[in-house]
Amino acid sequence: MVLTQSTMLTLGTKAPDFSLPDVISGKTISLKDFSDKKGLLVMFICRHCPFVEHVQKELAKIGKDYEN
């Protein structure tokens, strides 16, 4: 991976709006689609990574546990 300067926002800063493709449905989703929710977790992971494959089911379970 190429060394990239961090552009981390100060903790507590409101997230800027963004749009990303949903890898399951193919639809474009944005932060504002979740404005009525208490929180949103976005994970940038490689689905064919052995570690991710190992924890994938547990990540899905955690997602279901916190869905509502």
mmCIF file of the N, C-alpha and C atoms, coordinates in Angstrom:
data_MODEL
# 
_entry.id   MODEL 
# 
loop_
_atom_site.group_PDB 
_atom_site.id 
_atom_site.type_symbol 
_atom_site.label_atom_id 
_atom_site.label_alt_id 
_atom_site.label_comp_id 
_atom_site.label_asym_id 
_atom_site.label_entity_id 
_atom_site.label_seq_id 
_atom_site.pdbx_PDB_ins_code 
_atom_site.Cartn_x 
_atom_site.Cartn_y 
_atom_site.Cartn_z 
_atom_site.occupancy 
_atom_site.B_iso_or_equiv 
_atom_site.pdbx_formal_charge 
_atom_site.auth_seq_id 
_atom_site.auth_comp_id 
_atom_site.auth_asym_id 
_atom_site.auth_atom_id 
_atom_site.pdbx_PDB_model_num 
ATOM 1   N N  . MET A 1 1  ? 0.845   -1.171  0.000  1.00 0.00 ? 1  MET A N  1 
ATOM 2   C CA . MET A 1 1  ? 0.000   0.000   0.000  1.00 0.00 ? 1  MET A CA 1 
ATOM 3   C C  . MET A 1 1  ? 0.892   1.236   0.000  1.00 0.00 ? 1  MET A C  1 
ATOM 4   N N  . VAL A 1 2  ? 0.509   2.220   -0.752 1.00 0.00 ? 2  VAL A N  1 
ATOM 5   C CA . VAL A 1 2  ? 1.264   3.455   -0.853 1.00 0.00 ? 2  VAL A CA 1 
ATOM 6   C C  . VAL A 1 2  ? 1.058   4.279   0.412  1.00 0.00 ? 2  VAL A C  1 
ATOM 7   N N  . LEU A 1 3  ? 2.133   4.868   0.914  1.00 0.00 ? 3  LEU A N  1 
ATOM 8   C CA . LEU A 1 3  ? 2.038   5.735   2.083  1.00 0.00 ? 3  LEU A CA 1 
ATOM 9   C C  . LEU A 1 3  ? 1.206   6.957   1.724  1.00 0.00 ? 3  LEU A C  1 
ATOM 10  N N  . THR A 1 4  ? 0.164   7.212   2.496  1.00 0.00 ? 4  THR A N  1 
ATOM 11  C CA . THR A 1 4  ? -0.743  8.327   2.244  1.00 0.00 ? 4  THR A CA 1 
ATOM 12  C C  . THR A 1 4  ? -0.873  9.152   3.510  1.00 0.00 ? 4  THR A C  1 
ATOM 13  N N  . GLN A 1 5  ? -0.808  10.452  3.368  1.00 0.00 ? 5  GLN A N  1 
ATOM 14  C CA . GLN A 1 5  ? -0.985  11.349  4.507  1.00 0.00 ? 5  GLN A CA 1 
ATOM 15  C C  . GLN A 1 5  ? -2.387  11.171  5.076  1.00 0.00 ? 5  GLN A C  1 
ATOM 16  N N  . SER A 1 6  ? -2.509  11.076  6.381  1.00 0.00 ? 6  SER A N  1 
ATOM 17  C CA . SER A 1 6  ? -3.802  10.912  7.032  1.00 0.00 ? 6  SER A CA 1 
ATOM 18  C C  . SER A 1 6  ? -4.602  12.200  6.951  1.00 0.00 ? 6  SER A C  1 
ATOM 19  N N  . THR A 1 7  ? -5.899  12.050  6.721  1.00 0.00 ? 7  THR A N  1 
ATOM 20  C CA . THR A 1 7  ? -6.792  13.208  6.701  1.00 0.00 ? 7  THR A CA 1 
ATOM 21  C C  . THR A 1 7  ? -7.880  13.017  7.746  1.00 0.00 ? 7  THR A C  1 
ATOM 22  N N  . MET A 1 8  ? -7.518  12.388  8.854  1.00 0.00 ? 8  MET A N  1 
ATOM 23  C CA . MET A 1 8  ? -8.484  12.101  9.909  1.00 0.00 ? 8  MET A CA 1 
ATOM 24  C C  . MET A 1 8  ? -9.090  13.391  10.446 1.00 0.00 ? 8  MET A C  1 
ATOM 25  N N  . LEU A 1 9  ? -10.402 13.365  10.621 1.00 0.00 ? 9  LEU A N  1 
ATOM 26  C CA . LEU A 1 9  ? -11.099 14.492  11.238 1.00 0.00 ? 9  LEU A CA 1 
ATOM 27  C C  . LEU A 1 9  ? -10.893 14.436  12.745 1.00 0.00 ? 9  LEU A C  1 
ATOM 28  N N  . THR A 1 10 ? -11.002 15.564  13.382 1.00 0.00 ? 10 THR A N  1 
ATOM 29  C CA . THR A 1 10 ? -10.933 15.607  14.834 1.00 0.00 ? 10 THR A CA 1 
ATOM 30  C C  . THR A 1 10 ? -12.072 14.778  15.405 1.00 0.00 ? 10 THR A C  1 
ATOM 31  N N  . LEU A 1 11 ? -11.775 13.968  16.416 1.00 0.00 ? 11 LEU A N  1 
ATOM 32  C CA . LEU A 1 11 ? -12.817 13.145  17.025 1.00 0.00 ? 11 LEU A CA 1 
ATOM 33  C C  . LEU A 1 11 ? -13.967 14.024  17.486 1.00 0.00 ? 11 LEU A C  1 
ATOM 34  N N  . GLY A 1 12 ? -15.179 13.574  17.238 1.00 0.00 ? 12 GLY A N  1 
ATOM 35  C CA . GLY A 1 12 ? -16.371 14.337  17.597 1.00 0.00 ? 12 GLY A CA 1 
ATOM 36  C C  . GLY A 1 12 ? -16.898 15.203  16.470 1.00 0.00 ? 12 GLY A C  1 
ATOM 37  N N  . THR A 1 13 ? -16.133 15.311  15.368 1.00 0.00 ? 13 THR A N  1 
ATOM 38  C CA . THR A 1 13 ? -16.569 16.096  14.220 1.00 0.00 ? 13 THR A CA 1 
ATOM 39  C C  . THR A 1 13 ? -17.692 15.371  13.496 1.00 0.00 ? 13 THR A C  1 
ATOM 40  N N  . LYS A 1 14 ? -18.719 16.100  13.095 1.00 0.00 ? 14 LYS A N  1 
ATOM 41  C CA . LYS A 1 14 ? -19.806 15.507  12.321 1.00 0.00 ? 14 LYS A CA 1 
ATOM 42  C C  . LYS A 1 14 ? -19.252 15.038  10.976 1.00 0.00 ? 14 LYS A C  1 
ATOM 43  N N  . ALA A 1 15 ? -19.603 13.832  10.590 1.00 0.00 ? 15 ALA A N  1 
ATOM 44  C CA . ALA A 1 15 ? -19.092 13.264  9.335  1.00 0.00 ? 15 ALA A CA 1 
ATOM 45  C C  . ALA A 1 15 ? -19.639 14.034  8.136  1.00 0.00 ? 15 ALA A C  1 
ATOM 46  N N  . PRO A 1 16 ? -18.794 14.318  7.154  1.00 0.00 ? 16 PRO A N  1 
ATOM 47  C CA . PRO A 1 16 ? -19.290 14.946  5.931  1.00 0.00 ? 16 PRO A CA 1 
ATOM 48  C C  . PRO A 1 16 ? -20.122 13.934  5.147  1.00 0.00 ? 16 PRO A C  1 
ATOM 49  N N  . ASP A 1 17 ? -21.074 14.425  4.355  1.00 0.00 ? 17 ASP A N  1 
ATOM 50  C CA . ASP A 1 17 ? -21.896 13.512  3.563  1.00 0.00 ? 17 ASP A CA 1 
ATOM 51  C C  . ASP A 1 17 ? -21.010 12.796  2.543  1.00 0.00 ? 17 ASP A C  1 
ATOM 52  N N  . PHE A 1 18 ? -21.341 11.570  2.245  1.00 0.00 ? 18 PHE A N  1 
ATOM 53  C CA . PHE A 1 18 ? -20.603 10.781  1.261  1.00 0.00 ? 18 PHE A CA 1 
ATOM 54  C C  . PHE A 1 18 ? -21.560 9.816   0.592  1.00 0.00 ? 18 PHE A C  1 
ATOM 55  N N  . SER A 1 19 ? -21.158 9.315   -0.553 1.00 0.00 ? 19 SER A N  1 
ATOM 56  C CA . SER A 1 19 ? -21.918 8.287   -1.272 1.00 0.00 ? 19 SER A CA 1 
ATOM 57  C C  . SER A 1 19 ? -20.969 7.149   -1.599 1.00 0.00 ? 19 SER A C  1 
ATOM 58  N N  . LEU A 1 20 ? -21.463 5.922   -1.425 1.00 0.00 ? 20 LEU A N  1 
ATOM 59  C CA . LEU A 1 20 ? -20.680 4.723   -1.703 1.00 0.00 ? 20 LEU A CA 1 
ATOM 60  C C  . LEU A 1 20 ? -21.576 3.672   -2.341 1.00 0.00 ? 20 LEU A C  1 
ATOM 61  N N  . PRO A 1 21 ? -21.009 2.805   -3.180 1.00 0.00 ? 21 PRO A N  1 
ATOM 62  C CA . PRO A 1 21 ? -21.818 1.712   -3.717 1.00 0.00 ? 21 PRO A CA 1 
ATOM 63  C C  . PRO A 1 21 ? -22.011 0.627   -2.658 1.00 0.00 ? 21 PRO A C  1 
ATOM 64  N N  . ASP A 1 22 ? -23.226 0.134   -2.527 1.00 0.00 ? 22 ASP A N  1 
ATOM 65  C CA . ASP A 1 22 ? -23.511 -1.010  -1.660 1.00 0.00 ? 22 ASP A CA 1 
ATOM 66  C C  . ASP A 1 22 ? -23.053 -2.248  -2.420 1.00 0.00 ? 22 ASP A C  1 
ATOM 67  N N  . VAL A 1 23 ? -22.101 -2.988  -1.866 1.00 0.00 ? 23 VAL A N  1 
ATOM 68  C CA . VAL A 1 23 ? -21.527 -4.124  -2.588 1.00 0.00 ? 23 VAL A CA 1 
ATOM 69  C C  . VAL A 1 23 ? -22.497 -5.284  -2.736 1.00 0.00 ? 23 VAL A C  1 
ATOM 70  N N  . ILE A 1 24 ? -23.574 -5.288  -1.963 1.00 0.00 ? 24 ILE A N  1 
ATOM 71  C CA . ILE A 1 24 ? -24.548 -6.372  -2.061 1.00 0.00 ? 24 ILE A CA 1 
ATOM 72  C C  . ILE A 1 24 ? -25.635 -6.037  -3.073 1.00 0.00 ? 24 ILE A C  1 
ATOM 73  N N  . SER A 1 25 ? -26.232 -4.856  -2.936 1.00 0.00 ? 25 SER A N  1 
ATOM 74  C CA . SER A 1 25 ? -27.357 -4.493  -3.811 1.00 0.00 ? 25 SER A CA 1 
ATOM 75  C C  . SER A 1 25 ? -26.915 -3.766  -5.073 1.00 0.00 ? 25 SER A C  1 
ATOM 76  N N  . GLY A 1 26 ? -25.732 -3.154  -5.036 1.00 0.00 ? 26 GLY A N  1 
ATOM 77  C CA . GLY A 1 26 ? -25.275 -2.368  -6.173 1.00 0.00 ? 26 GLY A CA 1 
ATOM 78  C C  . GLY A 1 26 ? -25.808 -0.939  -6.170 1.00 0.00 ? 26 GLY A C  1 
ATOM 79  N N  . LYS A 1 27 ? -26.730 -0.632  -5.242 1.00 0.00 ? 27 LYS A N  1 
ATOM 80  C CA . LYS A 1 27 ? -27.289 0.716   -5.148 1.00 0.00 ? 27 LYS A CA 1 
ATOM 81  C C  . LYS A 1 27 ? -26.260 1.657   -4.527 1.00 0.00 ? 27 LYS A C  1 
ATOM 82  N N  . THR A 1 28 ? -26.374 2.936   -4.883 1.00 0.00 ? 28 THR A N  1 
ATOM 83  C CA . THR A 1 28 ? -25.548 3.944   -4.238 1.00 0.00 ? 28 THR A CA 1 
ATOM 84  C C  . THR A 1 28 ? -26.248 4.388   -2.962 1.00 0.00 ? 28 THR A C  1 
ATOM 85  N N  . ILE A 1 29 ? -25.521 4.388   -1.869 1.00 0.00 ? 29 ILE A N  1 
ATOM 86  C CA . ILE A 1 29 ? -26.080 4.831   -0.591 1.00 0.00 ? 29 ILE A CA 1 
ATOM 87  C C  . ILE A 1 29 ? -25.258 6.017   -0.102 1.00 0.00 ? 29 ILE A C  1 
ATOM 88  N N  . SER A 1 30 ? -25.873 6.853   0.710  1.00 0.00 ? 30 SER A N  1 
ATOM 89  C CA . SER A 1 30 ? -25.157 8.009   1.240  1.00 0.00 ? 30 SER A CA 1 
ATOM 90  C C  . SER A 1 30 ? -25.421 8.133   2.730  1.00 0.00 ? 30 SER A C  1 
ATOM 91  N N  . LEU A 1 31 ? -24.628 8.942   3.375  1.00 0.00 ? 31 LEU A N  1 
ATOM 92  C CA . LEU A 1 31 ? -24.772 9.147   4.809  1.00 0.00 ? 31 LEU A CA 1 
ATOM 93  C C  . LEU A 1 31 ? -26.165 9.658   5.138  1.00 0.00 ? 31 LEU A C  1 
ATOM 94  N N  . LYS A 1 32 ? -26.704 10.536  4.301  1.00 0.00 ? 32 LYS A N  1 
ATOM 95  C CA . LYS A 1 32 ? -28.027 11.102  4.596  1.00 0.00 ? 32 LYS A CA 1 
ATOM 96  C C  . LYS A 1 32 ? -29.128 10.042  4.561  1.00 0.00 ? 32 LYS A C  1 
ATOM 97  N N  . ASP A 1 33 ? -28.895 8.894   3.927  1.00 0.00 ? 33 ASP A N  1 
ATOM 98  C CA . ASP A 1 33 ? -29.871 7.796   3.940  1.00 0.00 ? 33 ASP A CA 1 
ATOM 99  C C  . ASP A 1 33 ? -30.067 7.237   5.352  1.00 0.00 ? 33 ASP A C  1 
ATOM 100 N N  . PHE A 1 34 ? -29.150 7.544   6.249  1.00 0.00 ? 34 PHE A N  1 
ATOM 101 C CA . PHE A 1 34 ? -29.186 7.011   7.608  1.00 0.00 ? 34 PHE A CA 1 
ATOM 102 C C  . PHE A 1 34 ? -29.410 8.107   8.646  1.00 0.00 ? 34 PHE A C  1 
ATOM 103 N N  . SER A 1 35 ? -29.936 9.247   8.217  1.00 0.00 ? 35 SER A N  1 
ATOM 104 C CA . SER A 1 35 ? -30.089 10.395  9.123  1.00 0.00 ? 35 SER A CA 1 
ATOM 105 C C  . SER A 1 35 ? -31.045 10.117  10.279 1.00 0.00 ? 35 SER A C  1 
ATOM 106 N N  . ASP A 1 36 ? -31.945 9.146   10.113 1.00 0.00 ? 36 ASP A N  1 
ATOM 107 C CA . ASP A 1 36 ? -32.892 8.820   11.187 1.00 0.00 ? 36 ASP A CA 1 
ATOM 108 C C  . ASP A 1 36 ? -32.373 7.705   12.102 1.00 0.00 ? 36 ASP A C  1 
ATOM 109 N N  . LYS A 1 37 ? -31.152 7.261   11.896 1.00 0.00 ? 37 LYS A N  1 
ATOM 110 C CA . LYS A 1 37 ? -30.566 6.178   12.693 1.00 0.00 ? 37 LYS A CA 1 
ATOM 111 C C  . LYS A 1 37 ? -29.661 6.737   13.786 1.00 0.00 ? 37 LYS A C  1 
ATOM 112 N N  . LYS A 1 38 ? -29.417 5.931   14.802 1.00 0.00 ? 38 LYS A N  1 
ATOM 113 C CA . LYS A 1 38 ? -28.555 6.349   15.914 1.00 0.00 ? 38 LYS A CA 1 
ATOM 114 C C  . LYS A 1 38 ? -27.079 6.323   15.545 1.00 0.00 ? 38 LYS A C  1 
ATOM 115 N N  . GLY A 1 39 ? -26.725 5.504   14.584 1.00 0.00 ? 39 GLY A N  1 
ATOM 116 C CA . GLY A 1 39 ? -25.326 5.400   14.208 1.00 0.00 ? 39 GLY A CA 1 
ATOM 117 C C  . GLY A 1 39 ? -25.161 4.645   12.904 1.00 0.00 ? 39 GLY A C  1 
ATOM 118 N N  . LEU A 1 40 ? -23.971 4.694   12.372 1.00 0.00 ? 40 LEU A N  1 
ATOM 119 C CA . LEU A 1 40 ? -23.647 4.000   11.129 1.00 0.00 ? 40 LEU A CA 1 
ATOM 120 C C  . LEU A 1 40 ? -22.188 3.568   11.204 1.00 0.00 ? 40 LEU A C  1 
ATOM 121 N N  . LEU A 1 41 ? -21.943 2.317   10.885 1.00 0.00 ? 41 LEU A N  1 
ATOM 122 C CA . LEU A 1 41 ? -20.582 1.800   10.841 1.00 0.00 ? 41 LEU A CA 1 
ATOM 123 C C  . LEU A 1 41 ? -20.268 1.433   9.400  1.00 0.00 ? 41 LEU A C  1 
ATOM 124 N N  . VAL A 1 42 ? -19.204 1.998   8.868  1.00 0.00 ? 42 VAL A N  1 
ATOM 125 C CA . VAL A 1 42 ? -18.742 1.679   7.521  1.00 0.00 ? 42 VAL A CA 1 
ATOM 126 C C  . VAL A 1 42 ? -17.396 0.993   7.670  1.00 0.00 ? 42 VAL A C  1 
ATOM 127 N N  . MET A 1 43 ? -17.277 -0.182  7.079  1.00 0.00 ? 43 MET A N  1 
ATOM 128 C CA . MET A 1 43 ? -16.022 -0.932  7.165  1.00 0.00 ? 43 MET A CA 1 
ATOM 129 C C  . MET A 1 43 ? -15.424 -1.070  5.773  1.00 0.00 ? 43 MET A C  1 
ATOM 130 N N  . PHE A 1 44 ? -14.181 -0.698  5.637  1.00 0.00 ? 44 PHE A N  1 
ATOM 131 C CA . PHE A 1 44 ? -13.455 -0.871  4.387  1.00 0.00 ? 44 PHE A CA 1 
ATOM 132 C C  . PHE A 1 44 ? -12.582 -2.108  4.563  1.00 0.00 ? 44 PHE A C  1 
ATOM 133 N N  . ILE A 1 45 ? -13.093 -3.237  4.099  1.00 0.00 ? 45 ILE A N  1 
ATOM 134 C CA . ILE A 1 45 ? -12.395 -4.506  4.281  1.00 0.00 ? 45 ILE A CA 1 
ATOM 135 C C  . ILE A 1 45 ? -12.301 -5.232  2.942  1.00 0.00 ? 45 ILE A C  1 
ATOM 136 N N  . CYS A 1 46 ? -11.368 -6.134  2.857  1.00 0.00 ? 46 CYS A N  1 
ATOM 137 C CA . CYS A 1 46 ? -11.164 -6.938  1.656  1.00 0.00 ? 46 CYS A CA 1 
ATOM 138 C C  . CYS A 1 46 ? -11.832 -8.290  1.883  1.00 0.00 ? 46 CYS A C  1 
ATOM 139 N N  . ARG A 1 47 ? -12.904 -8.548  1.160  1.00 0.00 ? 47 ARG A N  1 
ATOM 140 C CA . ARG A 1 47 ? -13.706 -9.744  1.434  1.00 0.00 ? 47 ARG A CA 1 
ATOM 141 C C  . ARG A 1 47 ? -12.999 -11.056 1.113  1.00 0.00 ? 47 ARG A C  1 
ATOM 142 N N  . HIS A 1 48 ? -11.880 -11.026 0.396  1.00 0.00 ? 48 HIS A N  1 
ATOM 143 C CA . HIS A 1 48 ? -11.165 -12.278 0.140  1.00 0.00 ? 48 HIS A CA 1 
ATOM 144 C C  . HIS A 1 48 ? -9.924  -12.428 1.024  1.00 0.00 ? 48 HIS A C  1 
ATOM 145 N N  . CYS A 1 49 ? -9.723  -11.504 1.945  1.00 0.00 ? 49 CYS A N  1 
ATOM 146 C CA . CYS A 1 49 ? -8.627  -11.596 2.917  1.00 0.00 ? 49 CYS A CA 1 
ATOM 147 C C  . CYS A 1 49 ? -8.919  -12.763 3.870  1.00 0.00 ? 49 CYS A C  1 
ATOM 148 N N  . PRO A 1 50 ? -7.947  -13.616 4.161  1.00 0.00 ? 50 PRO A N  1 
ATOM 149 C CA . PRO A 1 50 ? -8.192  -14.752 5.060  1.00 0.00 ? 50 PRO A CA 1 
ATOM 150 C C  . PRO A 1 50 ? -8.734  -14.330 6.429  1.00 0.00 ? 50 PRO A C  1 
ATOM 151 N N  . PHE A 1 51 ? -8.241  -13.231 6.986  1.00 0.00 ? 51 PHE A N  1 
ATOM 152 C CA . PHE A 1 51 ? -8.743  -12.767 8.281  1.00 0.00 ? 51 PHE A CA 1 
ATOM 153 C C  . PHE A 1 51 ? -10.208 -12.375 8.168  1.00 0.00 ? 51 PHE A C  1 
ATOM 154 N N  . VAL A 1 52 ? -10.545 -11.621 7.137  1.00 0.00 ? 52 VAL A N  1 
ATOM 155 C CA . VAL A 1 52 ? -11.938 -11.183 6.951  1.00 0.00 ? 52 VAL A CA 1 
ATOM 156 C C  . VAL A 1 52 ? -12.839 -12.391 6.719  1.00 0.00 ? 52 VAL A C  1 
ATOM 157 N N  . GLU A 1 53 ? -12.388 -13.345 5.916  1.00 0.00 ? 53 GLU A N  1 
ATOM 158 C CA . GLU A 1 53 ? -13.180 -14.561 5.710  1.00 0.00 ? 53 GLU A CA 1 
ATOM 159 C C  . GLU A 1 53 ? -13.433 -15.262 7.045  1.00 0.00 ? 53 GLU A C  1 
ATOM 160 N N  . HIS A 1 54 ? -12.446 -15.240 7.925  1.00 0.00 ? 54 HIS A N  1 
ATOM 161 C CA . HIS A 1 54 ? -12.564 -15.894 9.228  1.00 0.00 ? 54 HIS A CA 1 
ATOM 162 C C  . HIS A 1 54 ? -13.603 -15.211 10.120 1.00 0.00 ? 54 HIS A C  1 
ATOM 163 N N  . VAL A 1 55 ? -13.689 -13.887 10.077 1.00 0.00 ? 55 VAL A N  1 
ATOM 164 C CA . VAL A 1 55 ? -14.588 -13.149 10.976 1.00 0.00 ? 55 VAL A CA 1 
ATOM 165 C C  . VAL A 1 55 ? -15.891 -12.706 10.304 1.00 0.00 ? 55 VAL A C  1 
ATOM 166 N N  . GLN A 1 56 ? -16.068 -13.026 9.030  1.00 0.00 ? 56 GLN A N  1 
ATOM 167 C CA . GLN A 1 56 ? -17.218 -12.539 8.264  1.00 0.00 ? 56 GLN A CA 1 
ATOM 168 C C  . GLN A 1 56 ? -18.562 -12.891 8.908  1.00 0.00 ? 56 GLN A C  1 
ATOM 169 N N  . LYS A 1 57 ? -18.740 -14.127 9.345  1.00 0.00 ? 57 LYS A N  1 
ATOM 170 C CA . LYS A 1 57 ? -20.014 -14.526 9.954  1.00 0.00 ? 57 LYS A CA 1 
ATOM 171 C C  . LYS A 1 57 ? -20.260 -13.766 11.256 1.00 0.00 ? 57 LYS A C  1 
ATOM 172 N N  . GLU A 1 58 ? -19.209 -13.578 12.037 1.00 0.00 ? 58 GLU A N  1 
ATOM 173 C CA . GLU A 1 58 ? -19.358 -12.847 13.301 1.00 0.00 ? 58 GLU A CA 1 
ATOM 174 C C  . GLU A 1 58 ? -19.686 -11.376 13.041 1.00 0.00 ? 58 GLU A C  1 
ATOM 175 N N  . LEU A 1 59 ? -19.082 -10.786 12.020 1.00 0.00 ? 59 LEU A N  1 
ATOM 176 C CA . LEU A 1 59 ? -19.407 -9.398  11.666 1.00 0.00 ? 59 LEU A CA 1 
ATOM 177 C C  . LEU A 1 59 ? -20.878 -9.271  11.275 1.00 0.00 ? 59 LEU A C  1 
ATOM 178 N N  . ALA A 1 60 ? -21.379 -10.232 10.509 1.00 0.00 ? 60 ALA A N  1 
ATOM 179 C CA . ALA A 1 60 ? -22.796 -10.218 10.118 1.00 0.00 ? 60 ALA A CA 1 
ATOM 180 C C  . ALA A 1 60 ? -23.690 -10.350 11.344 1.00 0.00 ? 60 ALA A C  1 
ATOM 181 N N  . LYS A 1 61 ? -23.302 -11.206 12.280 1.00 0.00 ? 61 LYS A N  1 
ATOM 182 C CA . LYS A 1 61 ? -24.084 -11.379 13.513 1.00 0.00 ? 61 LYS A CA 1 
ATOM 183 C C  . LYS A 1 61 ? -24.111 -10.085 14.324 1.00 0.00 ? 61 LYS A C  1 
ATOM 184 N N  . ILE A 1 62 ? -22.965 -9.442  14.456 1.00 0.00 ? 62 ILE A N  1 
ATOM 185 C CA . ILE A 1 62 ? -22.905 -8.172  15.185 1.00 0.00 ? 62 ILE A CA 1 
ATOM 186 C C  . ILE A 1 62 ? -23.792 -7.135  14.499 1.00 0.00 ? 62 ILE A C  1 
ATOM 187 N N  . GLY A 1 63 ? -23.759 -7.104  13.181 1.00 0.00 ? 63 GLY A N  1 
ATOM 188 C CA . GLY A 1 63 ? -24.616 -6.181  12.437 1.00 0.00 ? 63 GLY A CA 1 
ATOM 189 C C  . GLY A 1 63 ? -26.084 -6.417  12.719 1.00 0.00 ? 63 GLY A C  1 
ATOM 190 N N  . LYS A 1 64 ? -26.490 -7.667  12.752 1.00 0.00 ? 64 LYS A N  1 
ATOM 191 C CA . LYS A 1 64 ? -27.891 -7.998  13.055 1.00 0.00 ? 64 LYS A CA 1 
ATOM 192 C C  . LYS A 1 64 ? -28.247 -7.624  14.491 1.00 0.00 ? 64 LYS A C  1 
ATOM 193 N N  . ASP A 1 65 ? -27.312 -7.861  15.418 1.00 0.00 ? 65 ASP A N  1 
ATOM 194 C CA . ASP A 1 65 ? -27.556 -7.537  16.829 1.00 0.00 ? 65 ASP A CA 1 
ATOM 195 C C  . ASP A 1 65 ? -27.809 -6.044  17.039 1.00 0.00 ? 65 ASP A C  1 
ATOM 196 N N  . TYR A 1 66 ? -27.125 -5.205  16.270 1.00 0.00 ? 66 TYR A N  1 
ATOM 197 C CA . TYR A 1 66 ? -27.233 -3.755  16.448 1.00 0.00 ? 66 TYR A CA 1 
ATOM 198 C C  . TYR A 1 66 ? -28.101 -3.087  15.384 1.00 0.00 ? 66 TYR A C  1 
ATOM 199 N N  . GLU A 1 67 ? -28.756 -3.870  14.566 1.00 0.00 ? 67 GLU A N  1 
ATOM 200 C CA . GLU A 1 67 ? -29.533 -3.350  13.437 1.00 0.00 ? 67 GLU A CA 1 
ATOM 201 C C  . GLU A 1 67 ? -30.604 -2.345  13.859 1.00 0.00 ? 67 GLU A C  1 
ATOM 202 N N  . ASN A 1 68 ? -31.271 -2.606  14.931 1.00 0.00 ? 68 ASN A N  1 
ATOM 203 C CA . ASN A 1 68 ? -32.366 -1.720  15.335 1.00 0.00 ? 68 ASN A CA 1 
ATOM 204 C C  . ASN A 1 68 ? -31.945 -0.929  16.517 1.00 0.00 ? 68 ASN A C  1 
# 
